[in-house]
């Protein structure tokens, strides 16, 4: 029974470890989808998000803003909302790429080089991809903002991974590995 459970555990690891990259693939699809929108659709989406953000802020902070004031705030903050979206989506992409690599044993500077390099290259390709969408153009500033999100995402992944290894999972690594008994 003991060997059967070890076999099940190894099989699950073999199957589940590669699936840890699925969130990264999903995140890349979302980024691609947002970049594929034409300028008008992208602006409308940013506006609607801004209205929702300022409506929630109004309700939470009890600011007493009218609907017209909320719409005006949303229009005026479009630049900042878009740049925050860039930073956030690439932060999430970096975490979803770096975490599986960390689990596979890529750590330290190599993690920053592999995960960071991959995500920054994706940011460059994403900006190039925008040239094919009506009214959109690539911007170096967006790649810079994306890169900042990537670097922060990789650094936080390293901190969380190291902390987990030194605290929660340390007892597992200290346990002596059992040798199977030949029958």
N, C-alpha and C positions, 0 to 999 in steps of 0.2 A: 504494500500500500504506500509506503514511504517513497519508493522509487516511482510509482505511478504519479504521485503528487509532484515530485521533482520534474517528471516528464511534462506534466500539464503546465507547470510554471515556466519551464523553458520554452514550450510551444507558444504560450501566451506572449512571452517576451519577444519571441521571433516574429510573431504576427503583429503585435501592437507597436513595437518600436518604429517600424517604417511608417505606420499610420500617424505617428506624431508629427509628420510633415503636412498632414491634411489642413490644419488651420492656416499654414503659410500659403498653401495653394488657394484656399478660399479667399484669403486676404488679397492675394495678387489678382484674383478674378474681380473682387470689388474695386480695387484701384483701377484696373483696366476698364471696367464698366463706367466708372466716374470720368475717366479721361476720354472715353468714347463719346460723351455727350457733347452736343454743339453748345456754343456760347450761351444761347438763350435758355436752353434747358438747364444748364449748369447754374446760371444766374438765378433762375426761378427756384431751383432746389436750395441754393444758399440763402435766398430771401426767406423761404418757408422755414428753414432751420433757424434762421435768425429770429423770426417771429415766435417760434416755439421756445427758443432759449430766453428771449426777453419776456414772454408771457409767464414762463416758469419763475424767472427772477422776480417779476412783478408780484406774483402770488406768494412766493416764498418770503421776499423781503418787505412785502406790503408797501410798495412804492406808490400806488395809486395812479399808475400810468393809464392813459386812455388807449383805445385801440389805435388811434392815429399816431400817438407818441411811440407806441411799440413798433408800428410799421416804419416810422421815420428812423428810429434807432436801428432797426434791422437793415434799412437801406444804407445808413451811414457807416455801419460796421461790417459791410460786406468784405472789404479787404482783409480785416483781421479774422473774420470767420473762416475765410478761404485758407489763409495761411495757417491758422490753427488746425484746420482739417488736414492740410498737407502734413504738418508735423505729427499729428495724432495717427493718421493712417500708416505712416512709415515707422512710427514708434511701435505700433502693433505688429507690423510686418517684421520688424527686427526681432521682437520678442518671439514671434511665432517661428522664425527661422533659427534664432540663436538657441532657444531652449532645447529643441531636439538635437542640435549639434552638441550641446553641452552634455546631454544624456548619453550621446555616443562617445563622449570623452574628449571632444575638442574644447580646450580651455585656454585661458590666458590670452596672449597676443594673437594666437591662431584663431580664436573665436572671433575676435574683433576683425581680423583680416578676412576670414571666410564669410561670416554672416554679414559683417558691415560692407565688405566689398560686393557681395551678391546684391544686397539691398540697394546700395548706392548705384550699382550698374542698372538695376531695375528702375530706379528713379530716373536715370538718364534716358533709358529706353521709353519710359512712360512719357517723359516730356517730348521726346521725338514723336511718339505715337499721337500726341495732341495736334501735331501739324496736319494730320489727316482729318481732323474734326473742324467743321465750319466755325469760323470766328475765334478759333483757339490758336495759341502759338506757344512754343517752348520758351521757358524763362529760366535762366541760370539761377535766379534768386530762389525759385521753387526747388531746384535741385539742392541748393544750399540748405534750405529749411528742411527738406526731406532728410538730408544727411545728418542734420542735428538731431532729428527724431530717431534716426537709425542708431547713431552713436549712443544716445541716452538709453535706448531700448536694449542694446547689447550690454552696456555697463550695468543696468539694473538686473538683467538676466544673470550676469556674472555674480553680482552681489547676492541675489536670491539663491542661486545655485550653490555658491560657496557657503552661505549661511546654513542652508539645508544640509549640506554635507557635513558641516562642523557641529550641527546640533541634532536635528531630527534623525538623519540617516547614519550618524556616526556609530551608534551601537551595531548597526548591520555590517558596517565595514570592519569592525573590530572582532566580530565573531569568526572563529576558525572555520574554514571550509571543511565540510565532512567529505571523507573519501568514500566512494562507493565500495561496498564489500563484494568481492567476486564470489559468485555462487557456483 
